[in-house]
Amino acid sequence: MTELKNFMYELHRYADQTHTLKDAYEKLSEEEKHKIMEAAPASVRSPEEFFHPVFSWLESVHSKFEVENEE
């Protein structure tokens, strides 16, 4: 269980970082956003796009393990 708690902690930190990165990205001008995304590898989506799946994952994991802990 210690490894699971560690993973959940790190996932929470990762979600927080995606939120911070998304906020910083949103403050860029459209030209800056374009340049940033041109520099990114083709497989990397914009911070606005990967922010939501990470938070959905975190919420799903949290809900699943909260239910299991109550049983």
C-alpha angles and dihedrals in degrees: 000000000000091000091049092051089048091051092049090049091051092045089053090051090048091051090050090050092050088053092050091047091048091051092050091047092051090056092059121098116253089255091053091047090052092050092047092052092045088057093049122094113262092251094057117095124206118274088250090060101047096041095078099048091050092052091045089052092049092049092048094049092045093050093046095051095041089058092047092049091054094056 
